[in-house]
Amino acid sequence: MAQIVANSKALAKALHDRGITVLGAHKGFTETHQVIVDVKKFGGGLDVAHKLAKANIITNKNLIPSDKPDDWDYPSGLRIGTIEITRLGMKEAEMDIIADYIVRALENQEPVESVRKRVIEMRTGYQKIHYCFD
């Protein structure tokens, strides 16, 4: 769990340092496996989740405090978890790379298909589960 939280903090900081609005910045971003991001300026949580899925980065739409309950289907936020990538052995250095992929896709710095190829290439080096119960 400690590495999962360390990865969440590293991913959140890397996104924040690249100009993405991450909730909880004033409190160290997170104490869990999740990073919550305000992606309103990129089209909202649903659109961003779909775009990142095309880049082979799995996330989930999420309500954020500025949303209303009626915004459930089209919230402004995005939830990013770090459990699976941590189980595969990724650590803080890889969170910086993943943040870069996310920003490249969201800010249209690179075509989504190109980001997808980079993500798949990176993932090939992480095929063994490192954290699990026997």
N, CA, C and O atoms as CSV, one atom per row, in Angstrom:
chain,resi,resn,atom,element,x,y,z
A,1,MET,N,N,0.819,-1.201,0.000
A,1,MET,CA,C,0.000,0.000,0.000
A,1,MET,C,C,0.860,1.262,0.000
A,1,MET,O,O,0.499,2.266,-0.613
A,2,ALA,N,N,1.996,1.204,0.690
A,2,ALA,CA,C,2.861,2.385,0.755
A,2,ALA,C,C,3.330,2.798,-0.639
A,2,ALA,O,O,3.380,3.991,-0.939
A,3,GLN,N,N,3.673,1.841,-1.491
A,3,GLN,CA,C,4.122,2.176,-2.845
A,3,GLN,C,C,2.965,2.697,-3.684
A,3,GLN,O,O,3.159,3.575,-4.524
A,4,ILE,N,N,1.771,2.170,-3.470
A,4,ILE,CA,C,0.594,2.658,-4.199
A,4,ILE,C,C,0.361,4.133,-3.885
A,4,ILE,O,O,0.140,4.932,-4.795
A,5,VAL,N,N,0.407,4.494,-2.612
A,5,VAL,CA,C,0.208,5.889,-2.212
A,5,VAL,C,C,1.358,6.761,-2.732
A,5,VAL,O,O,1.128,7.874,-3.206
A,6,ALA,N,N,2.579,6.263,-2.644
A,6,ALA,CA,C,3.728,7.022,-3.168
A,6,ALA,C,C,3.553,7.276,-4.661
A,6,ALA,O,O,3.862,8.364,-5.147
A,7,ASN,N,N,3.062,6.279,-5.387
A,7,ASN,CA,C,2.826,6.460,-6.821
A,7,ASN,C,C,1.706,7.459,-7.079
A,7,ASN,O,O,1.804,8.281,-7.990
A,8,SER,N,N,0.647,7.395,-6.286
A,8,SER,CA,C,-0.451,8.357,-6.449
A,8,SER,C,C,0.044,9.780,-6.237
A,8,SER,O,O,-0.278,10.681,-7.013
A,9,LYS,N,N,0.824,9.976,-5.187
A,9,LYS,CA,C,1.373,11.303,-4.903
A,9,LYS,C,C,2.291,11.764,-6.036
A,9,LYS,O,O,2.243,12.924,-6.446
A,10,ALA,N,N,3.122,10.856,-6.537
A,10,ALA,CA,C,4.063,11.213,-7.611
A,10,ALA,C,C,3.314,11.544,-8.896
A,10,ALA,O,O,3.663,12.504,-9.583
A,11,LEU,N,N,2.288,10.762,-9.232
A,11,LEU,CA,C,1.493,11.032,-10.430
A,11,LEU,C,C,0.773,12.372,-10.298
A,11,LEU,O,O,0.770,13.176,-11.230
A,12,ALA,N,N,0.169,12.605,-9.147
A,12,ALA,CA,C,-0.542,13.862,-8.921
A,12,ALA,C,C,0.398,15.061,-9.047
A,12,ALA,O,O,0.065,16.052,-9.698
A,13,LYS,N,N,1.561,14.967,-8.427
A,13,LYS,CA,C,2.527,16.067,-8.499
A,13,LYS,C,C,3.006,16.283,-9.933
A,13,LYS,O,O,3.139,17.423,-10.380
A,14,ALA,N,N,3.260,15.205,-10.643
A,14,ALA,CA,C,3.728,15.325,-12.031
A,14,ALA,C,C,2.665,15.975,-12.914
A,14,ALA,O,O,2.995,16.792,-13.773
A,15,LEU,N,N,1.403,15.626,-12.715
A,15,LEU,CA,C,0.321,16.266,-13.473
A,15,LEU,C,C,0.210,17.740,-13.095
A,15,LEU,O,O,0.092,18.607,-13.960
A,16,HIS,N,N,0.249,18.008,-11.798
A,16,HIS,CA,C,0.184,19.382,-11.294
A,16,HIS,C,C,1.326,20.230,-11.866
A,16,HIS,O,O,1.107,21.363,-12.295
A,17,ASP,N,N,2.527,19.682,-11.869
A,17,ASP,CA,C,3.689,20.411,-12.383
A,17,ASP,C,C,3.570,20.704,-13.873
A,17,ASP,O,O,4.236,21.605,-14.383
A,18,ARG,N,N,2.730,19.953,-14.569
A,18,ARG,CA,C,2.508,20.157,-16.006
A,18,ARG,C,C,1.280,21.022,-16.286
A,18,ARG,O,O,0.859,21.165,-17.434
A,19,GLY,N,N,0.711,21.595,-15.224
A,19,GLY,CA,C,-0.395,22.536,-15.399
A,19,GLY,C,C,-1.785,21.943,-15.334
A,19,GLY,O,O,-2.762,22.636,-15.617
A,20,ILE,N,N,-1.897,20.681,-14.971
A,20,ILE,CA,C,-3.210,20.050,-14.832
A,20,ILE,C,C,-3.704,20.312,-13.409
A,20,ILE,O,O,-2.931,20.203,-12.457
A,21,THR,N,N,-4.982,20.656,-13.255
A,21,THR,CA,C,-5.549,20.935,-11.944
A,21,THR,C,C,-5.836,19.621,-11.217
A,21,THR,O,O,-6.717,18.857,-11.610
A,22,VAL,N,N,-5.080,19.376,-10.158
A,22,VAL,CA,C,-5.244,18.176,-9.338
A,22,VAL,C,C,-5.831,18.604,-8.009
A,22,VAL,O,O,-5.309,19.512,-7.361
A,23,LEU,N,N,-6.920,17.956,-7.593
A,23,LEU,CA,C,-7.541,18.295,-6.323
A,23,LEU,C,C,-6.631,17.894,-5.165
A,23,LEU,O,O,-5.891,16.915,-5.255
A,24,GLY,N,N,-6.694,18.652,-4.090
A,24,GLY,CA,C,-5.945,18.356,-2.877
A,24,GLY,C,C,-4.485,18.762,-2.910
A,24,GLY,O,O,-3.705,18.300,-2.077
A,25,ALA,N,N,-4.095,19.610,-3.845
A,25,ALA,CA,C,-2.683,20.015,-3.946
A,25,ALA,C,C,-2.186,20.604,-2.626
A,25,ALA,O,O,-1.053,20.354,-2.216
A,26,HIS,N,N,-3.036,21.384,-1.968
A,26,HIS,CA,C,-2.649,22.043,-0.718
A,26,HIS,C,C,-2.491,21.068,0.448
A,26,HIS,O,O,-1.983,21.438,1.506
A,27,LYS,N,N,-2.928,19.817,0.252
A,27,LYS,CA,C,-2.823,18.795,1.301
A,27,LYS,C,C,-1.918,17.632,0.893
A,27,LYS,O,O,-1.966,16.563,1.500
A,28,GLY,N,N,-1.106,17.839,-0.121
A,28,GLY,CA,C,-0.232,16.764,-0.558
A,28,GLY,C,C,-0.881,15.836,-1.577
A,28,GLY,O,O,-0.391,14.731,-1.810
A,29,PHE,N,N,-1.969,16.275,-2.181
A,29,PHE,CA,C,-2.690,15.623,-3.270
A,29,PHE,C,C,-3.561,14.447,-2.836
A,29,PHE,O,O,-4.762,14.454,-3.105
A,30,THR,N,N,-2.996,13.437,-2.175
A,30,THR,CA,C,-3.775,12.241,-1.847
A,30,THR,C,C,-3.093,11.446,-0.743
A,30,THR,O,O,-1.899,11.603,-0.490
A,31,GLU,N,N,-3.861,10.607,-0.104
A,31,GLU,CA,C,-3.341,9.642,0.871
A,31,GLU,C,C,-3.861,8.250,0.524
A,31,GLU,O,O,-3.845,7.349,1.363
A,32,THR,N,N,-4.317,8.080,-0.699
A,32,THR,CA,C,-4.906,6.812,-1.124
A,32,THR,C,C,-4.336,6.385,-2.476
A,32,THR,O,O,-3.292,6.866,-2.918
A,33,HIS,N,N,-5.045,5.486,-3.101
A,33,HIS,CA,C,-4.666,4.951,-4.414
A,33,HIS,C,C,-5.196,5.805,-5.562
A,33,HIS,O,O,-5.002,5.454,-6.726
A,34,GLN,N,N,-5.850,6.903,-5.262
A,34,GLN,CA,C,-6.525,7.692,-6.281
A,34,GLN,C,C,-5.968,9.111,-6.411
A,34,GLN,O,O,-5.514,9.731,-5.449
A,35,VAL,N,N,-6.029,9.582,-7.642
A,35,VAL,CA,C,-5.731,10.975,-7.956
A,35,VAL,C,C,-6.993,11.522,-8.615
A,35,VAL,O,O,-7.525,10.912,-9.543
A,36,ILE,N,N,-7.469,12.661,-8.143
A,36,ILE,CA,C,-8.662,13.283,-8.716
A,36,ILE,C,C,-8.234,14.562,-9.436
A,36,ILE,O,O,-7.569,15.427,-8.865
A,37,VAL,N,N,-8.633,14.655,-10.699
A,37,VAL,CA,C,-8.193,15.741,-11.562
A,37,VAL,C,C,-9.404,16.492,-12.107
A,37,VAL,O,O,-10.397,15.873,-12.489
A,38,ASP,N,N,-9.330,17.811,-12.145
A,38,ASP,CA,C,-10.365,18.642,-12.761
A,38,ASP,C,C,-10.005,18.779,-14.243
A,38,ASP,O,O,-9.017,19.422,-14.594
A,39,VAL,N,N,-10.817,18.168,-15.100
A,39,VAL,CA,C,-10.534,18.175,-16.544
A,39,VAL,C,C,-11.616,18.919,-17.331
A,39,VAL,O,O,-11.831,18.663,-18.515
A,40,LYS,N,N,-12.281,19.831,-16.654
A,40,LYS,CA,C,-13.328,20.636,-17.297
A,40,LYS,C,C,-12.809,21.319,-18.564
A,40,LYS,O,O,-13.500,21.345,-19.583
A,41,LYS,N,N,-11.605,21.868,-18.504
A,41,LYS,CA,C,-11.055,22.605,-19.652
A,41,LYS,C,C,-10.720,21.696,-20.835
A,41,LYS,O,O,-10.457,22.179,-21.935
A,42,PHE,N,N,-10.729,20.381,-20.610
A,42,PHE,CA,C,-10.442,19.430,-21.685
A,42,PHE,C,C,-11.699,18.730,-22.186
A,42,PHE,O,O,-11.610,17.794,-22.982
A,43,GLY,N,N,-12.881,19.179,-21.724
A,43,GLY,CA,C,-14.135,18.595,-22.179
A,43,GLY,C,C,-14.899,17.826,-21.127
A,43,GLY,O,O,-16.003,17.352,-21.393
A,44,GLY,N,N,-14.336,17.689,-19.931
A,44,GLY,CA,C,-15.022,17.002,-18.846
A,44,GLY,C,C,-14.586,15.555,-18.698
A,44,GLY,O,O,-13.911,14.993,-19.560
A,45,GLY,N,N,-14.993,14.969,-17.580
A,45,GLY,CA,C,-14.546,13.632,-17.207
A,45,GLY,C,C,-14.886,12.527,-18.185
A,45,GLY,O,O,-14.043,11.676,-18.470
A,46,LEU,N,N,-16.097,12.522,-18.701
A,46,LEU,CA,C,-16.491,11.456,-19.626
A,46,LEU,C,C,-15.686,11.519,-20.913
A,46,LEU,O,O,-15.138,10.508,-21.352
A,47,ASP,N,N,-15.610,12.695,-21.519
A,47,ASP,CA,C,-14.849,12.838,-22.770
A,47,ASP,C,C,-13.368,12.522,-22.572
A,47,ASP,O,O,-12.753,11.862,-23.409
A,48,VAL,N,N,-12.806,12.990,-21.474
A,48,VAL,CA,C,-11.389,12.747,-21.211
A,48,VAL,C,C,-11.133,11.261,-20.955
A,48,VAL,O,O,-10.145,10.709,-21.440
A,49,ALA,N,N,-12.011,10.621,-20.201
A,49,ALA,CA,C,-11.847,9.182,-19.947
A,49,ALA,C,C,-11.872,8.398,-21.256
A,49,ALA,O,O,-11.086,7.468,-21.439
A,50,HIS,N,N,-12.769,8.769,-22.161
A,50,HIS,CA,C,-12.833,8.088,-23.456
A,50,HIS,C,C,-11.582,8.358,-24.291
A,50,HIS,O,O,-11.052,7.451,-24.933
A,51,LYS,N,N,-11.120,9.588,-24.282
A,51,LYS,CA,C,-9.916,9.929,-25.047
A,51,LYS,C,C,-8.700,9.173,-24.515
A,51,LYS,O,O,-7.915,8.623,-25.288
A,52,LEU,N,N,-8.551,9.150,-23.201
A,52,LEU,CA,C,-7.412,8.446,-22.617
A,52,LEU,C,C,-7.520,6.938,-22.823
A,52,LEU,O,O,-6.500,6.264,-22.968
A,53,ALA,N,N,-8.723,6.404,-22.839
A,53,ALA,CA,C,-8.893,4.971,-23.113
A,53,ALA,C,C,-8.377,4.642,-24.511
A,53,ALA,O,O,-7.784,3.585,-24.722
A,54,LYS,N,N,-8.600,5.538,-25.460
A,54,LYS,CA,C,-8.067,5.333,-26.813
A,54,LYS,C,C,-6.543,5.334,-26.808
A,54,LYS,O,O,-5.913,4.746,-27.687
A,55,ALA,N,N,-5.952,5.997,-25.811
A,55,ALA,CA,C,-4.498,6.017,-25.666
A,55,ALA,C,C,-4.018,4.866,-24.768
A,55,ALA,O,O,-2.842,4.799,-24.410
A,56,ASN,N,N,-4.937,3.967,-24.411
A,56,ASN,CA,C,-4.635,2.803,-23.570
A,56,ASN,C,C,-4.307,3.202,-22.127
A,56,ASN,O,O,-3.553,2.515,-21.438
A,57,ILE,N,N,-4.882,4.315,-21.686
A,57,ILE,CA,C,-4.752,4.770,-20.302
A,57,ILE,C,C,-6.161,4.734,-19.714
A,57,ILE,O,O,-7.030,5.506,-20.118
A,58,ILE,N,N,-6.379,3.837,-18.764
A,58,ILE,CA,C,-7.719,3.621,-18.226
A,58,ILE,C,C,-7.937,4.500,-16.997
A,58,ILE,O,O,-7.174,4.445,-16.033
A,59,THR,N,N,-8.987,5.305,-17.050
A,59,THR,CA,C,-9.366,6.205,-15.964
A,59,THR,C,C,-10.882,6.122,-15.818
A,59,THR,O,O,-11.521,5.278,-16.447
A,60,ASN,N,N,-11.454,6.980,-15.005
A,60,ASN,CA,C,-12.896,6.987,-14.820
A,60,ASN,C,C,-13.382,8.412,-14.571
A,60,ASN,O,O,-12.735,9.183,-13.862
A,61,LYS,N,N,-14.515,8.750,-15.152
A,61,LYS,CA,C,-15.132,10.056,-14.860
A,61,LYS,C,C,-15.450,10.111,-13.376
A,61,LYS,O,O,-15.673,9.078,-12.744
A,62,ASN,N,N,-15.470,11.320,-12.819
A,62,ASN,CA,C,-15.711,11.459,-11.392
A,62,ASN,C,C,-16.265,12.849,-11.085
A,62,ASN,O,O,-15.793,13.850,-11.623
A,63,LEU,N,N,-17.259,12.895,-10.226
A,63,LEU,CA,C,-17.750,14.189,-9.747
A,63,LEU,C,C,-16.659,14.846,-8.907
A,63,LEU,O,O,-15.904,14.170,-8.207
A,64,ILE,N,N,-16.590,16.162,-8.985
A,64,ILE,CA,C,-15.695,16.934,-8.127
A,64,ILE,C,C,-16.536,17.958,-7.379
A,64,ILE,O,O,-17.692,18.173,-7.743
A,65,PRO,N,N,-15.996,18.594,-6.348
A,65,PRO,CA,C,-16.806,19.493,-5.520
A,65,PRO,C,C,-17.563,20.583,-6.275
A,65,PRO,O,O,-18.641,20.984,-5.837
A,66,SER,N,N,-17.039,21.068,-7.379
A,66,SER,CA,C,-17.743,22.132,-8.114
A,66,SER,C,C,-18.914,21.604,-8.944
A,66,SER,O,O,-19.706,22.395,-9.456
A,67,ASP,N,N,-19.037,20.292,-9.084
A,67,ASP,CA,C,-20.148,19.703,-9.830
A,67,ASP,C,C,-21.409,19.662,-8.983
A,67,ASP,O,O,-21.358,19.725,-7.754
A,68,LYS,N,N,-22.519,19.557,-9.653
A,68,LYS,CA,C,-23.820,19.367,-9.004
A,68,LYS,C,C,-24.202,17.892,-9.139
A,68,LYS,O,O,-23.681,17.210,-10.022
A,69,PRO,N,N,-25.087,17.385,-8.297
A,69,PRO,CA,C,-25.498,15.979,-8.429
A,69,PRO,C,C,-26.039,15.645,-9.826
A,69,PRO,O,O,-25.896,14.516,-10.295
A,70,ASP,N,N,-26.655,16.622,-10.480
A,70,ASP,CA,C,-27.184,16.389,-11.825
A,70,ASP,C,C,-26.076,16.186,-12.865
A,70,ASP,O,O,-26.346,15.739,-13.979
A,71,ASP,N,N,-24.844,16.509,-12.507
A,71,ASP,CA,C,-23.712,16.357,-13.423
A,71,ASP,C,C,-23.159,14.929,-13.449
A,71,ASP,O,O,-22.125,14.675,-14.067
A,72,TRP,N,N,-23.838,14.006,-12.786
A,72,TRP,CA,C,-23.339,12.640,-12.631
A,72,TRP,C,C,-22.887,12.014,-13.952
A,72,TRP,O,O,-21.822,11.397,-13.998
A,73,ASP,N,N,-23.657,12.155,-15.011
A,73,ASP,CA,C,-23.293,11.549,-16.295
A,73,ASP,C,C,-22.160,12.290,-17.005
A,73,ASP,O,O,-21.408,11.696,-17.777
A,74,TYR,N,N,-22.045,13.576,-16.741
A,74,TYR,CA,C,-21.023,14.394,-17.406
A,74,TYR,C,C,-20.275,15.245,-16.379
A,74,TYR,O,O,-20.353,16.473,-16.415
A,75,PRO,N,N,-19.559,14.602,-15.474
A,75,PRO,CA,C,-18.856,15.359,-14.431
A,75,PRO,C,C,-17.613,16.064,-14.973
A,75,PRO,O,O,-17.159,15.793,-16.085
A,76,SER,N,N,-17.087,16.957,-14.174
A,76,SER,CA,C,-15.898,17.724,-14.557
A,76,SER,C,C,-14.602,17.023,-14.190
A,76,SER,O,O,-13.525,17.438,-14.618
A,77,GLY,N,N,-14.701,15.970,-13.406
A,77,GLY,CA,C,-13.503,15.340,-12.886
A,77,GLY,C,C,-13.158,14.004,-13.498
A,77,GLY,O,O,-13.932,13.391,-14.234
A,78,LEU,N,N,-11.955,13.584,-13.157
A,78,LEU,CA,C,-11.415,12.313,-13.619
A,78,LEU,C,C,-10.718,11.660,-12.434
A,78,LEU,O,O,-10.009,12.322,-11.677
A,79,ARG,N,N,-10.924,10.364,-12.282
A,79,ARG,CA,C,-10.271,9.600,-11.218
A,79,ARG,C,C,-9.241,8.681,-11.858
A,79,ARG,O,O,-9.540,7.942,-12.796
A,80,ILE,N,N,-8.031,8.741,-11.336
A,80,ILE,CA,C,-6.941,7.905,-11.829
A,80,ILE,C,C,-6.435,7.078,-10.653
A,80,ILE,O,O,-6.054,7.628,-9.620
A,81,GLY,N,N,-6.431,5.773,-10.811
A,81,GLY,CA,C,-5.937,4.881,-9.768
A,81,GLY,C,C,-4.553,4.359,-10.104
A,81,GLY,O,O,-4.167,4.289,-11.271
A,82,THR,N,N,-3.806,3.991,-9.064
A,82,THR,CA,C,-2.438,3.510,-9.286
A,82,THR,C,C,-2.218,2.077,-8.804
A,82,THR,O,O,-1.077,1.616,-8.760
A,83,ILE,N,N,-3.276,1.370,-8.447
A,83,ILE,CA,C,-3.099,0.017,-7.913
A,83,ILE,C,C,-2.478,-0.927,-8.942
A,83,ILE,O,O,-1.459,-1.560,-8.666
A,84,GLU,N,N,-3.075,-1.021,-10.104
A,84,GLU,CA,C,-2.595,-2.000,-11.089
A,84,GLU,C,C,-1.186,-1.691,-11.591
A,84,GLU,O,O,-0.368,-2.601,-11.733
A,85,ILE,N,N,-0.899,-0.436,-11.858
A,85,ILE,CA,C,0.439,-0.120,-12.354
A,85,ILE,C,C,1.498,-0.344,-11.272
A,85,ILE,O,O,2.650,-0.653,-11.579
A,86,THR,N,N,1.108,-0.188,-10.021
A,86,THR,CA,C,2.028,-0.482,-8.927
A,86,THR,C,C,2.243,-1.991,-8.812
A,86,THR,O,O,3.372,-2.445,-8.623
A,87,ARG,N,N,1.185,-2.754,-8.923
A,87,ARG,CA,C,1.312,-4.229,-8.866
A,87,ARG,C,C,2.248,-4.744,-9.952
A,87,ARG,O,O,2.882,-5.787,-9.794
A,88,LEU,N,N,2.327,-4.010,-11.048
A,88,LEU,CA,C,3.199,-4.421,-12.149
A,88,LEU,C,C,4.644,-3.957,-11.959
A,88,LEU,O,O,5.499,-4.217,-12.806
A,89,GLY,N,N,4.912,-3.277,-10.859
A,89,GLY,CA,C,6.286,-2.892,-10.538
A,89,GLY,C,C,6.656,-1.459,-10.871
A,89,GLY,O,O,7.813,-1.069,-10.712
A,90,MET,N,N,5.708,-0.679,-11.323
A,90,MET,CA,C,6.025,0.716,-11.629
A,90,MET,C,C,6.163,1.502,-10.338
A,90,MET,O,O,5.490,1.236,-9.342
A,91,LYS,N,N,7.067,2.486,-10.390
A,91,LYS,CA,C,7.320,3.329,-9.219
A,91,LYS,C,C,7.244,4.793,-9.627
A,91,LYS,O,O,6.712,5.118,-10.689
A,92,GLU,N,N,7.772,5.675,-8.788
A,92,GLU,CA,C,7.628,7.115,-8.991
A,92,GLU,C,C,8.149,7.590,-10.345
A,92,GLU,O,O,7.535,8.459,-10.965
A,93,ALA,N,N,9.234,7.056,-10.803
A,93,ALA,CA,C,9.799,7.493,-12.091
A,93,ALA,C,C,8.821,7.244,-13.235
A,93,ALA,O,O,8.712,8.058,-14.151
A,94,GLU,N,N,8.123,6.134,-13.182
A,94,GLU,CA,C,7.148,5.823,-14.226
A,94,GLU,C,C,5.918,6.723,-14.147
A,94,GLU,O,O,5.259,6.955,-15.160
A,95,MET,N,N,5.604,7.232,-12.960
A,95,MET,CA,C,4.463,8.143,-12.824
A,95,MET,C,C,4.723,9.419,-13.611
A,95,MET,O,O,3.802,10.005,-14.180
A,96,ASP,N,N,5.970,9.841,-13.639
A,96,ASP,CA,C,6.351,11.027,-14.411
A,96,ASP,C,C,6.126,10.776,-15.903
A,96,ASP,O,O,5.652,11.660,-16.616
A,97,ILE,N,N,6.456,9.604,-16.362
A,97,ILE,CA,C,6.257,9.238,-17.769
A,97,ILE,C,C,4.770,9.169,-18.093
A,97,ILE,O,O,4.328,9.677,-19.123
A,98,ILE,N,N,4.004,8.541,-17.214
A,98,ILE,CA,C,2.554,8.423,-17.431
A,98,ILE,C,C,1.907,9.807,-17.452
A,98,ILE,O,O,1.039,10.069,-18.285
A,99,ALA,N,N,2.316,10.688,-16.554
A,99,ALA,CA,C,1.779,12.061,-16.558
A,99,ALA,C,C,2.072,12.730,-17.888
A,99,ALA,O,O,1.224,13.440,-18.429
A,100,ASP,N,N,3.254,12.508,-18.412
A,100,ASP,CA,C,3.608,13.076,-19.705
A,100,ASP,C,C,2.690,12.546,-20.807
A,100,ASP,O,O,2.237,13.318,-21.652
A,101,TYR,N,N,2.414,11.254,-20.808
A,101,TYR,CA,C,1.504,10.674,-21.802
A,101,TYR,C,C,0.105,11.292,-21.688
A,101,TYR,O,O,-0.519,11.623,-22.695
A,102,ILE,N,N,-0.370,11.440,-20.467
A,102,ILE,CA,C,-1.703,12.018,-20.249
A,102,ILE,C,C,-1.759,13.444,-20.795
A,102,ILE,O,O,-2.691,13.801,-21.516
A,103,VAL,N,N,-0.781,14.238,-20.458
A,103,VAL,CA,C,-0.758,15.635,-20.907
A,103,VAL,C,C,-0.635,15.711,-22.425
A,103,VAL,O,O,-1.314,16.520,-23.057
A,104,ARG,N,N,0.213,14.890,-23.013
A,104,ARG,CA,C,0.366,14.886,-24.478
A,104,ARG,C,C,-0.975,14.606,-25.157
A,104,ARG,O,O,-1.318,15.242,-26.153
A,105,ALA,N,N,-1.724,13.656,-24.614
A,105,ALA,CA,C,-3.026,13.324,-25.200
A,105,ALA,C,C,-4.038,14.456,-24.971
A,105,ALA,O,O,-4.729,14.860,-25.906
A,106,LEU,N,N,-4.128,14.964,-23.753
A,106,LEU,CA,C,-5.138,15.970,-23.431
A,106,LEU,C,C,-4.893,17.299,-24.129
A,106,LEU,O,O,-5.836,17.959,-24.565
A,107,GLU,N,N,-3.648,17.686,-24.233
A,107,GLU,CA,C,-3.329,18.980,-24.842
A,107,GLU,C,C,-3.065,18.861,-26.339
A,107,GLU,O,O,-2.583,19.803,-26.968
A,108,ASN,N,N,-3.383,17.707,-26.902
A,108,ASN,CA,C,-3.209,17.452,-28.341
A,108,ASN,C,C,-1.789,17.756,-28.814
A,108,ASN,O,O,-1.587,18.237,-29.930
A,109,GLN,N,N,-0.808,17.472,-27.958
A,109,GLN,CA,C,0.588,17.656,-28.329
A,109,GLN,C,C,1.052,16.536,-29.251
A,109,GLN,O,O,2.054,16.661,-29.955
A,110,GLU,N,N,0.307,15.448,-29.230
A,110,GLU,CA,C,0.659,14.256,-30.000
A,110,GLU,C,C,-0.647,13.523,-30.302
A,110,GLU,O,O,-1.534,13.490,-29.449
A,111,PRO,N,N,-0.788,12.940,-31.480
A,111,PRO,CA,C,-2.013,12.189,-31.774
A,111,PRO,C,C,-2.220,11.055,-30.762
A,111,PRO,O,O,-1.261,10.426,-30.315
A,112,VAL,N,N,-3.467,10.810,-30.413
A,112,VAL,CA,C,-3.793,9.792,-29.427
A,112,VAL,C,C,-3.221,8.432,-29.831
A,112,VAL,O,O,-2.729,7.696,-28.975
A,113,GLU,N,N,-3.276,8.094,-31.097
A,113,GLU,CA,C,-2.739,6.807,-31.546
A,113,GLU,C,C,-1.237,6.706,-31.289
A,113,GLU,O,O,-0.738,5.629,-30.966
A,114,SER,N,N,-0.526,7.796,-31.428
A,114,SER,CA,C,0.905,7.816,-31.142
A,114,SER,C,C,1.166,7.627,-29.651
A,114,SER,O,O,2.083,6.902,-29.264
A,115,VAL,N,N,0.361,8.277,-28.819
A,115,VAL,CA,C,0.481,8.101,-27.371
A,115,VAL,C,C,0.180,6.644,-27.025
A,115,VAL,O,O,0.866,6.049,-26.194
A,116,ARG,N,N,-0.835,6.074,-27.656
A,116,ARG,CA,C,-1.196,4.669,-27.422
A,116,ARG,C,C,0.002,3.753,-27.689
A,116,ARG,O,O,0.286,2.855,-26.896
A,117,LYS,N,N,0.688,3.974,-28.781
A,117,LYS,CA,C,1.857,3.153,-29.113
A,117,LYS,C,C,2.931,3.291,-28.045
A,117,LYS,O,O,3.567,2.303,-27.677
A,118,ARG,N,N,3.140,4.498,-27.545
A,118,ARG,CA,C,4.133,4.716,-26.487
A,118,ARG,C,C,3.735,3.978,-25.206
A,118,ARG,O,O,4.572,3.366,-24.542
A,119,VAL,N,N,2.440,4.048,-24.870
A,119,VAL,CA,C,1.946,3.391,-23.661
A,119,VAL,C,C,2.126,1.876,-23.778
A,119,VAL,O,O,2.594,1.231,-22.840
A,120,ILE,N,N,1.761,1.322,-24.909
A,120,ILE,CA,C,1.896,-0.125,-25.111
A,120,ILE,C,C,3.367,-0.535,-25.054
A,120,ILE,O,O,3.707,-1.561,-24.466
A,121,GLU,N,N,4.224,0.260,-25.661
A,121,GLU,CA,C,5.655,-0.034,-25.630
A,121,GLU,C,C,6.191,-0.006,-24.199
A,121,GLU,O,O,6.960,-0.884,-23.807
A,122,MET,N,N,5.790,0.990,-23.426
A,122,MET,CA,C,6.228,1.078,-22.034
A,122,MET,C,C,5.733,-0.128,-21.241
A,122,MET,O,O,6.471,-0.719,-20.453
A,123,ARG,N,N,4.489,-0.475,-21.463
A,123,ARG,CA,C,3.846,-1.574,-20.712
A,123,ARG,C,C,4.514,-2.925,-20.965
A,123,ARG,O,O,4.455,-3.801,-20.102
A,124,THR,N,N,5.142,-3.116,-22.115
A,124,THR,CA,C,5.776,-4.404,-22.404
A,124,THR,C,C,6.903,-4.720,-21.420
A,124,THR,O,O,7.247,-5.888,-21.239
A,125,GLY,N,N,7.470,-3.721,-20.796
A,125,GLY,CA,C,8.516,-3.940,-19.811
A,125,GLY,C,C,7.998,-4.284,-18.426
A,125,GLY,O,O,8.782,-4.474,-17.497
A,126,TYR,N,N,6.686,-4.366,-18.284
A,126,TYR,CA,C,6.073,-4.627,-16.978
A,126,TYR,C,C,5.056,-5.759,-17.121
A,126,TYR,O,O,3.850,-5.522,-17.196
A,127,GLN,N,N,5.555,-6.971,-17.158
A,127,GLN,CA,C,4.693,-8.133,-17.361
A,127,GLN,C,C,4.542,-8.996,-16.108
A,127,GLN,O,O,3.677,-9.870,-16.062
A,128,LYS,N,N,5.362,-8.763,-15.108
A,128,LYS,CA,C,5.348,-9.580,-13.898
A,128,LYS,C,C,4.660,-8.825,-12.758
A,128,LYS,O,O,4.921,-7.641,-12.545
A,129,ILE,N,N,3.794,-9.506,-12.041
A,129,ILE,CA,C,3.138,-8.898,-10.884
A,129,ILE,C,C,4.125,-8.898,-9.728
A,129,ILE,O,O,4.680,-9.939,-9.377
A,130,HIS,N,N,4.343,-7.720,-9.133
A,130,HIS,CA,C,5.306,-7.575,-8.042
A,130,HIS,C,C,4.689,-7.592,-6.657
A,130,HIS,O,O,5.335,-8.004,-5.693
A,131,TYR,N,N,3.465,-7.154,-6.550
A,131,TYR,CA,C,2.820,-7.076,-5.248
A,131,TYR,C,C,1.546,-7.898,-5.298
A,131,TYR,O,O,0.589,-7.536,-5.982
A,132,CYS,N,N,1.538,-9.012,-4.568
A,132,CYS,CA,C,0.321,-9.831,-4.505
A,132,CYS,C,C,0.437,-10.768,-3.301
A,132,CYS,O,O,1.505,-10.922,-2.708
A,133,PHE,N,N,-0.686,-11.382,-2.961
A,133,PHE,CA,C,-0.685,-12.369,-1.892
A,133,PHE,C,C,-0.415,-13.738,-2.500
A,133,PHE,O,O,-0.861,-14.031,-3.609
A,134,ASP,N,N,0.317,-14.574,-1.770
A,134,ASP,CA,C,0.572,-15.941,-2.244
A,134,ASP,C,C,-0.698,-16.767,-2.106
A,134,ASP,O,O,-0.706,-17.949,-2.448
